[in-house]
Amino acid sequence: MKITYCPPGSALTLPFDDFQFQRFRNRPVARAKFDSGGVCLGHNQISWNEFGVMHVSLHKLNHSRRKYAPRWFFNNAALAEIILQQLSRRLGHWKKPLDSKIPKGERLEKLQHQLAGRVPFLTAELTEHCRQYVEAKRAGCSDEEKKSRELQIQILDSQIATARRMAQILASICFFYVRMGWNSVDVSNEIGNGLSPVAIRQCIRRLKLTAHSMGYTD
């Protein structure tokens, strides 16, 4: 019988995670309290025994469609008509139906031109909101007022970014969210233009309302 001696390998070749065992918590939940000067006043902790008898909810993202998708989402001709009607509603034409005799390309070009014409007015409004935001911040406004003004600025900025290609954005949302089964977070990261996941879901809901008003029930 032949014995083969295998010497130990070099310690430099062994993988080791320097951060694997650092800051290991002996409590599942711990929150520190600080005073105005930044001095820690202590921790509120829950032991593992208490954590073991607590109810814990785990939420995971579902990459499939959340609900039944109407058939017009998968019909390119019907979806194009609904998107054109939605653009018309975005311009304020709620009760004026689009003339279906005009080719879709001409209708799309006209609606996109009208949407792009709103950009100078939206830009001026955004500039005024930014000026008011800076003045309110210098005057020491409350956090609630600050967040409200920031939200308004974000909405106007998103409207300016999407005004010139709103039809393409709506078509992309329908493709990724409905046909591909992506969630609103993934769609928001893919499209960009300042559209939040909430805005993605709002666009889907508005398209459904527009389709229902046009007689699409399924």
Backbone as a printed PyTorch tensor [residue, N CA C, xyz], in Angstrom:
tensor([[[  0.8490,  -1.2010,   0.0000],
         [  0.0000,   0.0000,   0.0000],
         [  0.8760,   1.2380,   0.0000]],

        [[  0.5820,   2.1440,  -0.8650],
         [  1.3630,   3.3660,  -0.9850],
         [  0.6120,   4.5230,  -0.3570]],

        [[  1.2880,   5.2440,   0.5000],
         [  0.6970,   6.3970,   1.1970],
         [  1.2080,   7.6710,   0.5430]],

        [[  0.2990,   8.5150,   0.1760],
         [  0.6490,   9.8020,  -0.4240],
         [  0.4220,  10.9090,   0.5890]],

        [[  1.4620,  11.6700,   0.8410],
         [  1.3810,  12.7510,   1.8190],
         [  1.0220,  14.0380,   1.0800]],

        [[ -0.0680,  14.6580,   1.5140],
         [ -0.5410,  15.9160,   0.9100],
         [ -0.3180,  17.0420,   1.9090]],

        [[  0.6330,  17.8960,   1.6940],
         [  0.8820,  18.9980,   2.6270],
         [ -0.2580,  20.0060,   2.5970]],

        [[ -0.5050,  20.7250,   3.6740],
         [ -1.5590,  21.7410,   3.6920],
         [ -1.2560,  22.8660,   2.7210]],

        [[ -2.3120,  23.4080,   2.1600],
         [ -2.1260,  24.5070,   1.2320],
         [ -1.7720,  25.7890,   1.9480]],

        [[ -1.3610,  26.7610,   1.1720],
         [ -0.9830,  28.0540,   1.7190],
         [ -2.2040,  28.7840,   2.2550]],

        [[ -2.0210,  29.4730,   3.3690],
         [ -3.1310,  30.2160,   3.9690],
         [ -3.5840,  31.3660,   3.0860]],

        [[ -2.7020,  31.8170,   2.1860],
         [ -3.0550,  32.9470,   1.3270],
         [ -4.0870,  32.5560,   0.2720]],

        [[ -4.2110,  31.2650,   0.0060],
         [ -5.1570,  30.8190,  -1.0110],
         [ -6.5390,  30.5170,  -0.4420]],

        [[ -6.6750,  30.5480,   0.8770],
         [ -7.9640,  30.2470,   1.4890],
         [ -8.8700,  31.4740,   1.4260]],

        [[-10.0880,  31.3310,   0.9220],
         [-10.9930,  32.4790,   0.8970],
         [-11.5420,  32.7700,   2.2920]],

        [[-11.6150,  34.0450,   2.6170],
         [-12.1350,  34.4430,   3.9200],
         [-12.8310,  35.7840,   3.7690]],

        [[-14.0460,  35.8460,   4.2440],
         [-14.8280,  37.0730,   4.1860],
         [-14.6020,  37.8470,   5.4740]],

        [[-13.9640,  38.9950,   5.3560],
         [-13.6530,  39.7950,   6.5440],
         [-14.9040,  40.3330,   7.2210]],

        [[-16.0070,  40.4360,   6.4660],
         [-17.2120,  41.0500,   7.0150],
         [-18.2840,  40.0210,   7.3780]],

        [[-17.9470,  38.7320,   7.2820],
         [-18.9680,  37.7200,   7.4790],
         [-19.4540,  37.6520,   8.9240]],

        [[-18.5180,  37.7820,   9.8680],
         [-18.8840,  37.6300,  11.2740],
         [-18.7910,  38.9390,  12.0390]],

        [[-18.6360,  40.0440,  11.3480],
         [-18.5890,  41.3200,  12.0410],
         [-19.9880,  41.8150,  12.3540]],

        [[-20.1200,  42.4970,  13.4460],
         [-21.3790,  43.1090,  13.8810],
         [-22.4990,  42.0740,  13.9560]],

        [[-22.1790,  40.8830,  14.4230],
         [-23.2150,  39.8530,  14.6010],
         [-24.1200,  40.2630,  15.7500]],

        [[-25.3960,  40.3080,  15.5050],
         [-26.3470,  40.7880,  16.5040],
         [-26.9100,  39.6180,  17.3010]],

        [[-26.9090,  39.7820,  18.5980],
         [-27.5230,  38.7640,  19.4430],
         [-28.9960,  39.0580,  19.6810]],

        [[-29.5270,  40.0690,  18.9840],
         [-30.9470,  40.3960,  19.0450],
         [-31.4680,  40.5230,  17.6160]],

        [[-32.6610,  40.0280,  17.3380],
         [-33.1830,  40.1370,  15.9680],
         [-33.5310,  41.5590,  15.5780]],

        [[-33.9570,  42.3700,  16.5530],
         [-34.3330,  43.7530,  16.2940],
         [-33.6580,  44.6370,  17.3330]],

        [[-33.0000,  45.6690,  16.8770],
         [-32.3430,  46.6070,  17.7860],
         [-32.3780,  47.9930,  17.1610]],

        [[-32.8470,  48.9510,  17.9290],
         [-32.9310,  50.3230,  17.4360],
         [-32.3160,  51.2550,  18.4730]],

        [[-31.3750,  52.0630,  18.0290],
         [-30.6780,  52.9740,  18.9370],
         [-31.4070,  54.3070,  19.0150]],

        [[-31.3550,  54.9180,  20.1880],
         [-31.9170,  56.2410,  20.4070],
         [-30.7860,  57.2330,  20.6070]],

        [[-30.8990,  58.3980,  19.9600],
         [-29.8770,  59.4310,  20.0530],
         [-30.5310,  60.7370,  20.4580]],

        [[-29.7630,  61.5410,  21.1940],
         [-30.2520,  62.8640,  21.5530],
         [-29.8850,  63.8540,  20.4570]],

        [[-30.1860,  65.1250,  20.6750],
         [-29.9160,  66.1480,  19.6630],
         [-28.4320,  66.3140,  19.3840]],

        [[-27.5870,  65.9440,  20.3460],
         [-26.1500,  66.0560,  20.1550],
         [-25.5090,  64.8340,  19.5330]],

        [[-26.3090,  63.8090,  19.2290],
         [-25.7690,  62.6140,  18.6020],
         [-25.2650,  61.5740,  19.5850]],

        [[-25.5620,  61.7470,  20.8670],
         [-25.1100,  60.7910,  21.8780],
         [-26.1370,  59.6720,  22.0040]],

        [[-25.6600,  58.4270,  21.9830],
         [-26.5490,  57.2780,  22.0730],
         [-27.1270,  57.1730,  23.4780]],

        [[-28.4520,  57.0520,  23.5590],
         [-29.1290,  56.9610,  24.8560],
         [-29.5020,  55.5320,  25.2180]],

        [[-29.2220,  54.5830,  24.3530],
         [-29.5640,  53.1930,  24.6270],
         [-30.2090,  52.5290,  23.4270]],

        [[-30.6160,  51.2770,  23.6010],
         [-31.1880,  50.4880,  22.5250],
         [-32.4990,  49.8450,  22.9630]],

        [[-33.4420,  49.8060,  22.0380],
         [-34.6740,  49.0450,  22.2260],
         [-34.4970,  47.7060,  21.5190]],

        [[-34.5130,  46.6140,  22.2700],
         [-34.1940,  45.3250,  21.6930],
         [-35.3020,  44.3140,  21.9760]],

        [[-35.3950,  43.3320,  21.0810],
         [-36.3140,  42.2050,  21.2320],
         [-35.4780,  40.9370,  21.2200]],

        [[-35.6690,  40.0970,  22.1890],
         [-34.8870,  38.8690,  22.2650],
         [-35.3830,  37.8510,  21.2370]],

        [[-34.5480,  36.8260,  21.0170],
         [-34.9270,  35.7770,  20.0710],
         [-36.1120,  34.9730,  20.5890]],

        [[-36.2600,  34.8340,  21.9040],
         [-37.4150,  34.1240,  22.4620],
         [-38.7160,  34.8690,  22.1600]],

        [[-38.6680,  36.2070,  22.3050],
         [-39.8570,  36.9960,  21.9890],
         [-40.1300,  36.9900,  20.4900]],

        [[-39.0540,  37.0320,  19.7160],
         [-39.2100,  37.0280,  18.2560],
         [-39.7990,  35.7060,  17.7600]],

        [[-39.5000,  34.6160,  18.4690],
         [-39.9710,  33.3010,  18.0430],
         [-41.4700,  33.1240,  18.1640]],

        [[-42.1230,  33.8730,  19.0610],
         [-43.5730,  33.7370,  19.2340],
         [-44.3320,  34.8530,  18.5160]],

        [[-43.6100,  35.6950,  17.7700],
         [-44.2570,  36.7890,  17.0510],
         [-44.6810,  36.3180,  15.6630]],

        [[-45.7020,  36.9740,  15.1220],
         [-46.1390,  36.6840,  13.7490],
         [-45.2950,  37.5110,  12.7840]],

        [[-44.7420,  36.8580,  11.7910],
         [-43.8790,  37.5100,  10.8120],
         [-44.4710,  37.3140,   9.4320]],

        [[-44.6370,  38.4090,   8.6920],
         [-45.1540,  38.3550,   7.3160],
         [-44.0060,  38.5870,   6.3500]],

        [[-43.9110,  37.7420,   5.3540],
         [-42.8670,  37.8480,   4.3390],
         [-43.5240,  38.1280,   2.9970]],

        [[-43.1430,  39.2380,   2.3770],
         [-43.7060,  39.6400,   1.0990],
         [-42.6340,  39.4820,   0.0250]],

        [[-42.9820,  38.7550,  -1.0220],
         [-42.0550,  38.5580,  -2.1370],
         [-42.6980,  39.0930,  -3.4180]],

        [[-41.8560,  39.5990,  -4.3110],
         [-42.3390,  40.1030,  -5.5760],
         [-42.8000,  38.9510,  -6.4640]],

        [[-43.9560,  39.1300,  -7.0660],
         [-44.4990,  38.1140,  -7.9600],
         [-44.2580,  38.5740,  -9.3960]],

        [[-43.4820,  37.8220, -10.1550],
         [-43.1370,  38.2200, -11.5090],
         [-44.1690,  37.7750, -12.5370]],

        [[-45.2840,  37.2520, -12.0960],
         [-46.3640,  36.9250, -13.0160],
         [-47.4080,  38.0340, -12.9620]],

        [[-48.3780,  37.9740, -13.8600],
         [-49.4130,  39.0000, -13.8640],
         [-50.2630,  38.8740, -12.5970]],

        [[-50.5850,  40.0380, -12.0260],
         [-51.3080,  40.0530, -10.7650],
         [-52.7590,  39.6150, -10.9370]],

        [[-53.4060,  40.1100, -11.9880],
         [-54.8070,  39.7890, -12.2370],
         [-54.9800,  39.4030, -13.7010]],

        [[-56.2030,  39.0140, -14.0220],
         [-56.4990,  38.6590, -15.4040],
         [-56.3410,  39.8840, -16.2970]],

        [[-55.5990,  39.7510, -17.3860],
         [-55.3630,  40.8520, -18.3140],
         [-56.3930,  40.8020, -19.4330]],

        [[-57.0690,  41.9020, -19.7180],
         [-58.0420,  41.9080, -20.8220],
         [-57.3780,  41.5790, -22.1560]],

        [[-58.1940,  41.1170, -23.0720],
         [-57.6520,  40.6730, -24.3560],
         [-57.0970,  41.8220, -25.1820]],

        [[-57.6550,  43.0360, -25.0040],
         [-57.1780,  44.1450, -25.8250],
         [-55.7290,  44.4990, -25.5160]],

        [[-55.1960,  44.0670, -24.3700],
         [-53.7790,  44.2840, -24.0820],
         [-52.8880,  43.5320, -25.0780]],

        [[-53.4060,  42.4490, -25.6400],
         [-52.6300,  41.6130, -26.5520],
         [-53.0260,  41.8170, -28.0130]],

        [[-53.9250,  42.7680, -28.2580],
         [-54.3530,  43.1120, -29.6070],
         [-53.7180,  44.4470, -29.9760]],

        [[-52.7750,  44.4260, -30.9160],
         [-52.0240,  45.6420, -31.2370],
         [-52.9230,  46.7390, -31.7930]],

        [[-53.8940,  46.3770, -32.6270],
         [-54.7770,  47.3840, -33.2140],
         [-55.6420,  48.0520, -32.1420]],

        [[-56.2350,  47.2440, -31.2670],
         [-57.0720,  47.8010, -30.2020],
         [-56.2340,  48.6130, -29.2210]],

        [[-55.0500,  48.1130, -28.8960],
         [-54.1890,  48.8360, -27.9560],
         [-53.7650,  50.1840, -28.5180]],

        [[-53.5130,  50.2480, -29.8210],
         [-53.1380,  51.5250, -30.4430],
         [-54.2740,  52.5350, -30.3380]],

        [[-55.5170,  52.0880, -30.5770],
         [-56.6630,  52.9980, -30.4630],
         [-56.8380,  53.4960, -29.0350]],

        [[-56.6420,  52.6210, -28.0720],
         [-56.8030,  53.0080, -26.6660],
         [-55.7140,  53.9890, -26.2550]],

        [[-54.4900,  53.7680, -26.7120],
         [-53.4020,  54.6840, -26.3750],
         [-53.6500,  56.0620, -26.9900]],

        [[-54.1380,  56.1040, -28.2220],
         [-54.4570,  57.3850, -28.8480],
         [-55.5580,  58.1140, -28.0830]],

        [[-56.5620,  57.3740, -27.6460],
         [-57.6400,  57.9870, -26.8610],
         [-57.1100,  58.4730, -25.5130]],

        [[-56.1800,  57.7450, -24.9240],
         [-55.6010,  58.1580, -23.6560],
         [-54.7820,  59.4440, -23.8220]],

        [[-54.0580,  59.5690, -24.9350],
         [-53.3320,  60.8050, -25.2120],
         [-54.2820,  61.9710, -25.3790]],

        [[-55.4150,  61.7230, -26.0350],
         [-56.4110,  62.7740, -26.1890],
         [-56.9760,  63.2090, -24.8410]],

        [[-57.2090,  62.2490, -23.9620],
         [-57.6870,  62.5880, -22.6180],
         [-56.6230,  63.3450, -21.8330]],

        [[-55.3720,  63.0090, -22.0550],
         [-54.2920,  63.7000, -21.3510],
         [-54.2410,  65.1800, -21.7260]],

        [[-54.7070,  65.4870, -22.9440],
         [-54.7770,  66.8780, -23.3990],
         [-56.0520,  67.5770, -22.9530]],

        [[-56.9380,  66.8310, -22.2860],
         [-58.1730,  67.4290, -21.7870],
         [-59.3820,  67.1990, -22.6640]],

        [[-59.2510,  66.3700, -23.7280],
         [-60.3760,  66.1020, -24.6200],
         [-61.1320,  64.8740, -24.1090]],

        [[-61.9130,  65.0710, -23.0670],
         [-62.5850,  63.9370, -22.4330],
         [-63.8180,  63.4990, -23.2140]],

        [[-64.6230,  64.4520, -23.6900],
         [-65.8890,  64.1190, -24.3210],
         [-65.8180,  64.1380, -25.8560]],

        [[-64.6920,  64.5480, -26.4070],
         [-64.5620,  64.6250, -27.8600],
         [-63.8950,  63.3580, -28.3780]],

        [[-64.6500,  62.4750, -29.0480],
         [-64.0330,  61.2360, -29.5320],
         [-63.1140,  61.5150, -30.7130]],

        [[-62.1120,  60.6630, -30.8750],
         [-61.2020,  60.7870, -32.0000],
         [-61.8680,  60.2930, -33.2800]],

        [[-61.5500,  60.9390, -34.3790],
         [-62.0810,  60.5340, -35.6770],
         [-61.3160,  59.3070, -36.1600]],

        [[-61.9840,  58.1750, -36.1680],
         [-61.3200,  56.9330, -36.5450],
         [-61.0100,  56.8650, -38.0320]],

        [[-61.5970,  57.7720, -38.8520],
         [-61.3250,  57.7630, -40.2830],
         [-59.9330,  58.2930, -40.6060]],

        [[-59.3900,  59.1100, -39.7240],
         [-58.0360,  59.6390, -39.9360],
         [-57.0390,  58.5330, -39.6210]],

        [[-56.0190,  58.3390, -40.4520],
         [-55.0210,  57.2880, -40.1760],
         [-54.3760,  57.4580, -38.7990]],

        [[-54.0060,  56.3390, -38.2070],
         [-53.4390,  56.3710, -36.8610],
         [-52.1570,  57.1940, -36.8070]],

        [[-51.3510,  57.0960, -37.8550],
         [-50.0990,  57.8390, -37.8670],
         [-50.3160,  59.3370, -37.8050]],

        [[-51.3040,  59.8440, -38.5380],
         [-51.5950,  61.2780, -38.5130],
         [-52.1550,  61.7050, -37.1590]],

        [[-53.0350,  60.8830, -36.5980],
         [-53.5830,  61.2110, -35.2800],
         [-52.4890,  61.2290, -34.2160]],

        [[-51.5910,  60.2390, -34.2810],
         [-50.4970,  60.1810, -33.3160],
         [-49.5860,  61.3900, -33.4420]],

        [[-49.2580,  61.7710, -34.6580],
         [-48.3880,  62.9230, -34.8660],
         [-49.0290,  64.2100, -34.3570]],

        [[-50.3310,  64.3590, -34.5790],
         [-51.0240,  65.5530, -34.1110],
         [-51.0650,  65.6170, -32.5910]],

        [[-51.3830,  64.4850, -31.9470],
         [-51.4510,  64.4590, -30.4840],
         [-50.0790,  64.6690, -29.8610]],

        [[-49.0540,  64.0590, -30.4410],
         [-47.7050,  64.2350, -29.9170],
         [-47.2450,  65.6780, -30.0630]],

        [[-47.6220,  66.3260, -31.1600],
         [-47.2770,  67.7350, -31.3600],
         [-47.9520,  68.6140, -30.3120]],

        [[-49.2020,  68.3120, -29.9940],
         [-49.9080,  69.0860, -28.9780],
         [-49.3040,  68.8650, -27.5960]],

        [[-48.9170,  67.6260, -27.2980],
         [-48.2780,  67.3530, -26.0130],
         [-46.9280,  68.0540, -25.9070]],

        [[-46.1620,  68.0410, -26.9860],
         [-44.8660,  68.7220, -26.9650],
         [-45.0360,  70.2320, -26.8240]],

        [[-46.1600,  70.7630, -27.3200],
         [-46.4070,  72.1950, -27.1840],
         [-46.6490,  72.6370, -25.7560]],

        [[-46.9260,  71.7020, -24.8630],
         [-47.1350,  72.0450, -23.4540],
         [-45.8250,  72.1640, -22.6790]],

        [[-44.7210,  71.7220, -23.2880],
         [-43.4460,  71.6980, -22.5650],
         [-43.0210,  73.0870, -22.0940]],

        [[-43.0870,  74.1560, -22.9400],
         [-42.6760,  75.4810, -22.4260],
         [-43.4820,  75.9410, -21.2180]],

        [[-44.7860,  75.6810, -21.2200],
         [-45.6190,  76.0920, -20.0890],
         [-45.2830,  75.2610, -18.8390]],

        [[-45.0540,  73.9620, -19.0250],
         [-44.6700,  73.1280, -17.8890],
         [-43.2980,  73.5150, -17.3470]],

        [[-42.3890,  73.8980, -18.2440],
         [-41.0580,  74.3150, -17.8060],
         [-41.1280,  75.5970, -16.9830]],

        [[-41.9450,  76.5390, -17.4440],
         [-42.1040,  77.7800, -16.6870],
         [-42.7350,  77.5090, -15.3220]],

        [[-43.7160,  76.6080, -15.2840],
         [-44.3420,  76.2590, -13.9990],
         [-43.3490,  75.5640, -13.0780]],

        [[-42.5130,  74.6960, -13.6520],
         [-41.5010,  74.0120, -12.8490],
         [-40.4880,  74.9960, -12.2830]],

        [[-40.0810,  75.9760, -13.0990],
         [-39.1380,  76.9930, -12.6210],
         [-39.7210,  77.7810, -11.4600]],

        [[-40.9990,  78.1220, -11.5390],
         [-41.6460,  78.8700, -10.4630],
         [-41.7470,  78.0230,  -9.1930]],

        [[-42.0560,  76.7500,  -9.3360],
         [-42.1240,  75.8720,  -8.1610],
         [-40.7480,  75.7060,  -7.5160]],

        [[-39.7160,  75.6240,  -8.3260],
         [-38.3580,  75.5120,  -7.7700],
         [-37.9780,  76.7740,  -7.0160]],

        [[-38.3770,  77.9360,  -7.5530],
         [-38.0780,  79.1900,  -6.8600],
         [-38.8060,  79.2590,  -5.5190]],

        [[-40.0780,  78.8690,  -5.5190],
         [-40.8390,  78.8760,  -4.2750],
         [-40.2810,  77.8580,  -3.2810]],

        [[-39.8080,  76.7450,  -3.7990],
         [-39.2430,  75.7090,  -2.9130],
         [-37.9830,  76.2200,  -2.2230]],

        [[-37.1220,  76.9040,  -2.9660],
         [-35.8820,  77.4330,  -2.3750],
         [-36.2060,  78.5020,  -1.3370]],

        [[-37.1650,  79.3740,  -1.6480],
         [-37.5370,  80.4170,  -0.6880],
         [-38.1460,  79.8130,   0.5760]],

        [[-39.0150,  78.8190,   0.4120],
         [-39.6330,  78.1910,   1.5840],
         [-38.5980,  77.4600,   2.4220]],

        [[-37.6250,  76.8400,   1.7720],
         [-36.5860,  76.1230,   2.5010],
         [-35.7020,  77.0810,   3.2770]],

        [[-35.3910,  78.2230,   2.6910],
         [-34.5880,  79.2280,   3.3990],
         [-35.3520,  79.8360,   4.5650]],

        [[-36.6760,  79.9130,   4.4250],
         [-37.5010,  80.4810,   5.4950],
         [-37.7560,  79.4830,   6.6120]],

        [[-37.2640,  78.2560,   6.4600],
         [-37.4350,  77.2520,   7.5060],
         [-38.8040,  76.6150,   7.5100]],

        [[-39.2750,  76.1640,   6.3450],
         [-40.5940,  75.5460,   6.2630],
         [-40.5890,  74.1830,   6.9540]],

        [[-41.7520,  73.6700,   7.2120],
         [-41.8890,  72.3800,   7.8760],
         [-41.5040,  71.2440,   6.9190]],

        [[-41.2490,  70.0860,   7.4980],
         [-40.8950,  68.9240,   6.6790],
         [-42.0560,  68.4950,   5.7850]],

        [[-43.2790,  68.6550,   6.2800],
         [-44.4470,  68.2760,   5.4800],
         [-44.5800,  69.1590,   4.2540]],

        [[-44.3980,  70.4660,   4.4320],
         [-44.4630,  71.3820,   3.2940],
         [-43.3200,  71.1320,   2.3230]],

        [[-42.1650,  70.8230,   2.8520],
         [-41.0040,  70.5350,   2.0020],
         [-41.2470,  69.3040,   1.1390]],

        [[-41.7810,  68.2350,   1.7210],
         [-42.0530,  67.0200,   0.9590],
         [-43.1400,  67.2650,  -0.0840]],

        [[-44.1440,  68.0850,   0.2580],
         [-45.2110,  68.3810,  -0.6840],
         [-44.6800,  69.1290,  -1.9040]],

        [[-43.8070,  70.0890,  -1.6760],
         [-43.2250,  70.8440,  -2.7960],
         [-42.2830,  69.9640,  -3.6190]],

        [[-41.5440,  69.0930,  -2.9690],
         [-40.6640,  68.1860,  -3.7010],
         [-41.4580,  67.2390,  -4.5850]],

        [[-42.5960,  66.7580,  -4.0910],
         [-43.4400,  65.8730,  -4.8790],
         [-44.0000,  66.5910,  -6.0970]],

        [[-44.4130,  67.8480,  -5.9230],
         [-44.9480,  68.6140,  -7.0430],
         [-43.8790,  68.8530,  -8.1000]],

        [[-42.6580,  69.1270,  -7.6640],
         [-41.5540,  69.3270,  -8.6090],
         [-41.2540,  68.0370,  -9.3500]],

        [[-41.2930,  66.9160,  -8.6530],
         [-41.0340,  65.6260,  -9.2890],
         [-42.0990,  65.3030, -10.3320]],

        [[-43.3640,  65.6220, -10.0420],
         [-44.4480,  65.3540, -10.9950],
         [-44.2710,  66.1970, -12.2550]],

        [[-43.9670,  67.4820, -12.0950],
         [-43.7800,  68.3500, -13.2560],
         [-42.5690,  67.9180, -14.0760]],

        [[-41.5020,  67.5430, -13.4160],
         [-40.3180,  67.0880, -14.1310],
         [-40.6010,  65.8200, -14.9340]],

        [[-41.3920,  64.9250, -14.3670],
         [-41.7660,  63.7040, -15.0760],
         [-42.6650,  64.0100, -16.2750]],

        [[-43.5690,  64.9700, -16.1420],
         [-44.4420,  65.3420, -17.2520],
         [-43.6370,  65.9430, -18.4040]],

        [[-42.6240,  66.7310, -18.0810],
         [-41.7840,  67.3160, -19.1310],
         [-40.9710,  66.2380, -19.8360]],

        [[-40.4530,  65.2770, -19.0620],
         [-39.6060,  64.2310, -19.6390],
         [-40.3900,  63.2900, -20.5410]],

        [[-41.6890,  63.1170, -20.2750],
         [-42.4970,  62.1560, -21.0400],
         [-43.3970,  62.8050, -22.0750]],

        [[-43.3980,  64.1190, -22.1600],
         [-44.3670,  64.8000, -23.0260],
         [-44.1350,  64.4940, -24.5010]],

        [[-42.8810,  64.3840, -24.9110],
         [-42.5690,  64.2460, -26.3440],
         [-42.6750,  62.8080, -26.8400]],

        [[-42.7930,  61.8350, -25.9500],
         [-42.8860,  60.4450, -26.4090],
         [-43.7850,  59.6170, -25.4730]],

        [[-44.9410,  60.1890, -25.1610],
         [-45.8410,  59.5240, -24.2350],
         [-46.4230,  58.2600, -24.8390]],

        [[-46.6760,  58.2470, -26.1370],
         [-47.2460,  57.0550, -26.7680],
         [-46.2840,  55.8770, -26.6780]],

        [[-44.9940,  56.1360, -26.9380],
         [-44.0030,  55.0640, -26.8420],
         [-43.8870,  54.5470, -25.4140]],

        [[-44.0020,  55.4360, -24.4400],
         [-43.8910,  55.0270, -23.0410],
         [-45.0770,  54.1520, -22.6420]],

        [[-46.2880,  54.5470, -23.0540],
         [-47.4620,  53.7450, -22.7240],
         [-47.3920,  52.3660, -23.3810]],

        [[-46.9210,  52.3240, -24.6290],
         [-46.7840,  51.0300, -25.2970],
         [-45.7370,  50.1630, -24.6010]],

        [[-44.6430,  50.7860, -24.1390],
         [-43.6000,  50.0300, -23.4260],
         [-44.1120,  49.4930, -22.1000]],

        [[-44.9210,  50.2890, -21.4010],
         [-45.4860,  49.8420, -20.1250],
         [-46.3900,  48.6330, -20.3450]],

        [[-47.2290,  48.6890, -21.3730],
         [-48.1160,  47.5560, -21.6660],
         [-47.3220,  46.3080, -22.0270]],

        [[-46.2420,  46.4900, -22.7630],
         [-45.4440,  45.3310, -23.1870],
         [-44.7460,  44.6860, -22.0000]],

        [[-44.0490,  45.4910, -21.2050],
         [-43.2710,  44.9250, -20.0990],
         [-44.1590,  44.4610, -18.9450]],

        [[-45.1490,  45.2840, -18.5740],
         [-45.9390,  44.9840, -17.3750],
         [-46.9500,  43.8680, -17.6200]],

        [[-47.5960,  43.8750, -18.7930],
         [-48.6660,  42.9050, -19.0540],
         [-48.1530,  41.7060, -19.8330]],

        [[-47.5210,  41.9630, -20.9620],
         [-47.1380,  40.8470, -21.8340],
         [-45.9180,  40.0890, -21.3070]],

        [[-44.9710,  40.8070, -20.7130],
         [-43.7800,  40.1520, -20.1730],
         [-43.9480,  39.7270, -18.7220]],

        [[-44.9490,  40.2900, -18.0160],
         [-45.1970,  39.9180, -16.6310],
         [-44.2380,  40.5330, -15.6450]],

        [[-43.5770,  41.6430, -16.0100],
         [-42.6690,  42.3120, -15.0710],
         [-43.4820,  43.0320, -14.0030]],

        [[-42.8430,  43.2830, -12.8540],
         [-43.4930,  44.0990, -11.8350],
         [-43.1990,  45.5710, -12.1050]],

        [[-43.9180,  46.4350, -11.3920],
         [-43.8190,  47.8690, -11.6510],
         [-42.4340,  48.4240, -11.3470]],

        [[-41.7150,  47.8160, -10.4090],
         [-40.3680,  48.2850, -10.0790],
         [-39.4170,  48.0280, -11.2490]],

        [[-39.4780,  46.8250, -11.8310],
         [-38.6260,  46.5000, -12.9670],
         [-38.9660,  47.3630, -14.1800]],

        [[-40.2500,  47.6130, -14.4040],
         [-40.6590,  48.4520, -15.5290],
         [-40.1710,  49.8820, -15.3360]],

        [[-40.2550,  50.3850, -14.1080],
         [-39.7850,  51.7360, -13.8220],
         [-38.2880,  51.8680, -14.0680]],

        [[-37.5250,  50.8700, -13.6700],
         [-36.0770,  50.9140, -13.9010],
         [-35.7310,  50.8090, -15.3810]],

        [[-36.5400,  50.0940, -16.1350],
         [-36.2720,  49.9090, -17.5640],
         [-36.6160,  51.1660, -18.3610]],

        [[-37.7490,  51.7800, -18.0620],
         [-38.2100,  52.9270, -18.8450],
         [-37.5300,  54.2080, -18.4040]],

        [[-37.4060,  54.4160, -17.0920],
         [-36.7780,  55.6360, -16.6050],
         [-37.7000,  56.8310, -16.7550]],

        [[-37.1260,  57.9730, -17.1760],
         [-37.8720,  59.2200, -17.3780],
         [-38.5680,  59.7020, -16.1110]],

        [[-38.0630,  59.3100, -14.9520],
         [-38.6450,  59.7720, -13.7050],
         [-39.9550,  59.1160, -13.3350]],

        [[-40.3300,  58.0390, -14.0400],
         [-41.5850,  57.3450, -13.7370],
         [-41.3620,  56.3760, -12.5840]],

        [[-42.0710,  56.5820, -11.5000],
         [-41.9670,  55.7210, -10.3350],
         [-42.8240,  54.4750, -10.5320]],

        [[-42.6340,  53.4350,  -9.7130],
         [-43.5160,  52.2660,  -9.8050],
         [-44.9920,  52.5980,  -9.6290]],

        [[-45.2770,  53.5830,  -8.7850],
         [-46.6800,  53.9990,  -8.6110],
         [-47.2280,  54.5890,  -9.9070]],

        [[-46.4030,  55.3920, -10.5990],
         [-46.8330,  55.9860, -11.8690],
         [-47.0740,  54.9120, -12.9340]],

        [[-46.2730,  53.8440, -12.9040],
         [-46.4750,  52.7530, -13.8520],
         [-47.8410,  52.1150, -13.6450]],

        [[-48.1910,  51.8390, -12.3990],
         [-49.4900,  51.2250, -12.1120],
         [-50.6390,  52.1810, -12.4190]],

        [[-50.4260,  53.4840, -12.2190],
         [-51.4590,  54.4530, -12.5520],
         [-51.7180,  54.4930, -14.0550]],

        [[-50.6580,  54.3890, -14.8520],
         [-50.8330,  54.3730, -16.3060],
         [-51.6540,  53.1630, -16.7420]],

        [[-51.3940,  52.0040, -16.1450],
         [-52.1690,  50.8110, -16.4730],
         [-53.6370,  50.9980, -16.1080]],

        [[-53.8950,  51.5690, -14.9470],
         [-55.2880,  51.7820, -14.5150],
         [-56.0080,  52.7740, -15.4330]],

        [[-55.3190,  53.8460, -15.8380],
         [-55.9510,  54.8270, -16.7160],
         [-56.2410,  54.2330, -18.0880]],

        [[-55.3630,  53.3710, -18.5670],
         [-55.6310,  52.7020, -19.8360],
         [-56.8550,  51.8000, -19.7270]],

        [[-57.0050,  51.1250, -18.5930],
         [-58.1770,  50.2760, -18.3920],
         [-59.4560,  51.1090, -18.3500]],

        [[-59.4210,  52.2580, -17.6830],
         [-60.6000,  53.1250, -17.6340],
         [-60.9370,  53.6630, -19.0160]],

        [[-59.9160,  54.0350, -19.7770],
         [-60.1370,  54.5260, -21.1290],
         [-60.7260,  53.4330, -22.0100]],

        [[-60.1960,  52.2240, -21.8950],
         [-60.7090,  51.0990, -22.6930],
         [-62.1560,  50.7990, -22.3200]],

        [[-62.4920,  50.8790, -21.0550],
         [-63.8700,  50.6060, -20.6180],
         [-64.8240,  51.6710, -21.1900]],

        [[-64.3860,  52.9330, -21.2290],
         [-65.2360,  53.9870, -21.7780],
         [-65.4280,  53.8450, -23.2820]],

        [[-64.4880,  53.1480, -23.9520],
         [-64.5880,  52.9280, -25.3990],
         [-65.3570,  51.6660, -25.7390]],

        [[-65.7970,  50.9200, -24.7250],
         [-66.5900,  49.7260, -24.9720],
         [-65.8290,  48.4210, -24.9170]],

        [[-64.5520,  48.4820, -24.5370],
         [-63.7640,  47.2460, -24.4000],
         [-64.0070,  46.6710, -23.0040]],

        [[-64.7300,  45.5840, -22.9480],
         [-65.0260,  44.9530, -21.6610],
         [-64.1180,  43.7960, -21.3660]],

        [[-63.4140,  43.2540, -22.3550],
         [-62.5490,  42.0960, -22.1510],
         [-61.2980,  42.2650, -23.0030]]])
